[in-house]
Amino acid sequence: MMYDSLIKYFNSYSSKPLADHEIELIQSSFIPKKFRKKQYFLQEGDICVYTAFITKGAMRQYRVDDKGEEHIIKLYLENWWANDRESLLRQTPSDYFIDAWEDTEALLATKAALIDLVNRIPTLSECMKNIDANFAIASQRRINAAISLSAEERYHDLEETYPEFLQRFPQQIIASYLGINRETLSRIRSRGVKK
């Protein structure tokens, strides 16, 4: 069942397991949704109404520049939250696209539904704080890698931190995520194979 992974996820971030009535509240607040490969969850200019908890599949968040080139901002897999945080929290138009890279199943919740859940289920307050802390740490690591590591070091950091990205996304997506071109990525990968 789609909800099982969400409940397991919440329980992994809190010190006490959710009670049955709390699980029922959570299930009534999230809407199951399936996305076909390349179907949009969010388009540039739209307001991000939902946050999506991915139960199966993969998504990507990107921006398209004036030349029509995509710049990958984030990659998402199972048990990750997909959204444009700024657009969701401030209810402003998004600068990004988020689409399904694979056929994807997700549970969607509005900002209001999440706030209501946190107010009604004290355990979720602790859980959301832990999730936010992990998000902040991951964002800081990504910024640090982008400004201080070489292309090769960024690739090896990604290889160690999120090896599943390399299995689920093609080279052009990984290259864009790392801020390098495909040729550079090919050279880095071939050097790794030779070692």
C-alpha positions in Angstrom: 0.0 0.0 0.0 1.3 3.5 -0.9 0.8 4.8 2.6 3.0 2.2 4.3 6.2 3.8 3.1 5.0 7.3 4.2 4.1 6.0 7.7 7.4 4.0 7.9 9.3 7.2 6.8 7.6 9.4 9.5 8.2 6.7 12.2 11.9 6.7 11.2 12.2 10.4 12.0 10.4 10.4 15.4 11.2 9.1 18.8 7.8 7.4 19.2 5.7 5.5 16.6 2.5 6.9 15.3 -0.7 5.7 16.8 -3.5 4.2 14.7 -5.7 7.3 14.9 -2.7 9.4 13.8 -2.1 7.1 10.9 -5.7 7.5 9.8 -5.4 11.3 10.0 -2.2 11.2 7.8 -3.9 8.9 5.3 -6.9 11.2 5.0 -4.6 14.2 4.4 -2.6 12.8 1.5 -3.9 12.2 -2.0 -2.4 9.3 -4.1 -1.4 10.4 -7.5 0.4 8.6 -10.4 2.6 10.5 -12.9 3.6 9.1 -16.3 7.2 9.5 -17.4 7.8 13.2 -18.4 4.4 14.3 -16.9 4.7 17.6 -15.0 4.1 17.8 -11.3 4.9 21.6 -11.5 5.6 24.0 -14.4 7.4 27.3 -14.4 5.1 30.2 -13.6 2.6 28.0 -11.6 2.3 28.1 -7.8 3.4 24.9 -6.1 0.2 23.8 -4.4 1.4 20.4 -3.2 4.4 18.7 -1.7 4.8 15.1 -3.1 6.1 12.2 -1.1 7.5 9.7 -3.7 6.6 6.1 -3.0 7.8 4.7 -6.4 9.7 6.3 -9.2 11.9 9.3 -9.8 11.5 13.0 -10.5 13.7 15.9 -11.3 13.5 19.7 -10.7 15.1 22.0 -13.3 15.1 25.4 -14.8 15.3 26.2 -18.5 17.6 29.1 -19.6 17.1 31.6 -22.4 18.9 29.2 -24.8 16.5 26.4 -24.0 19.1 24.4 -21.9 17.9 22.5 -18.8 19.8 23.0 -15.5 19.0 20.3 -13.0 18.4 21.7 -9.5 17.3 18.5 -7.7 16.8 14.8 -8.2 14.2 12.9 -6.3 13.7 9.1 -5.6 11.5 7.0 -3.4 11.1 8.3 0.1 12.0 11.9 -0.9 9.8 15.0 -0.9 9.4 16.8 -4.3 8.4 20.4 -4.3 9.5 24.0 -4.9 9.8 25.0 -1.2 9.8 28.7 -1.9 6.7 28.6 -4.1 5.0 26.2 -1.7 5.7 28.2 1.4 5.2 31.7 0.0 2.6 30.8 -2.6 4.5 32.6 -5.4 5.0 31.5 -9.0 7.7 28.9 -9.4 10.9 29.4 -11.5 11.1 25.6 -11.9 9.7 22.6 -13.6 9.3 19.3 -11.8 8.5 16.2 -13.8 8.5 12.5 -13.5 11.7 10.9 -14.9 10.1 7.5 -14.5 6.5 6.4 -14.1 6.0 7.7 -10.5 3.6 7.2 -7.7 3.4 9.9 -5.0 1.3 11.0 -2.1 0.4 14.7 -2.3 -0.5 17.1 0.5 -1.1 20.8 0.6 0.7 23.2 2.8 -2.5 23.7 4.9 -2.9 19.9 5.3 0.7 19.5 6.5 0.3 22.4 9.0 -2.9 20.9 10.3 -1.3 17.5 10.7 1.7 19.0 12.6 -0.7 20.8 14.9 -2.9 17.7 15.5 0.0 15.1 15.8 2.8 16.3 18.1 5.1 13.5 16.9 5.0 15.0 13.4 6.3 18.3 14.7 9.5 16.5 15.8 9.6 14.6 12.6 9.3 17.7 10.4 12.1 19.5 12.3 14.4 16.5 11.7 13.4 16.4 8.0 14.0 20.2 7.7 17.4 19.8 9.4 18.4 17.1 7.0 17.3 19.2 4.0 19.3 22.2 5.2 22.4 20.0 5.7 22.0 18.4 2.2 21.5 21.9 0.6 24.6 23.3 2.4 26.7 20.3 1.2 25.5 20.7 -2.4 26.4 24.5 -2.4 29.8 23.7 -0.8 30.5 21.1 -3.5 29.4 23.4 -6.3 31.8 26.2 -5.2 34.7 24.4 -3.7 35.1 21.0 -5.4 36.5 20.1 -8.8 34.2 18.4 -11.3 35.9 15.0 -10.5 35.5 15.6 -6.8 31.8 16.5 -7.2 31.2 13.3 -9.2 32.9 11.1 -6.6 31.0 12.9 -3.8 27.7 12.1 -5.6 28.9 8.6 -6.2 29.4 8.1 -2.5 26.4 10.1 -1.2 23.7 9.1 -3.8 25.0 6.1 -5.8 21.4 5.3 -6.8 21.3 8.6 -8.8 23.9 7.1 -11.1 21.8 4.0 -11.7 18.5 5.8 -12.2 19.3 8.9 -14.2 21.2 9.2 -17.6 24.5 10.9 -18.1 23.1 14.2 -19.4 21.0 14.5 -16.3 23.9 13.7 -13.9 26.2 16.1 -15.8 23.6 18.9 -15.5 23.1 18.2 -11.8 26.9 18.4 -11.3 27.1 21.6 -13.4 29.4 20.0 -15.9 29.1 19.0 -19.6 28.6 15.4 -20.8 32.1 15.2 -22.2 33.7 16.1 -18.9 31.5 13.5 -17.1 32.5 10.8 -19.7 36.2 11.5 -19.1 35.7 11.4 -15.3 33.8 8.1 -15.6 36.3 6.5 -18.0 39.2 7.5 -15.6 37.3 5.8 -12.8 36.9 2.6 -14.8 40.6 2.5 -15.7 41.7 2.6 -12.0 
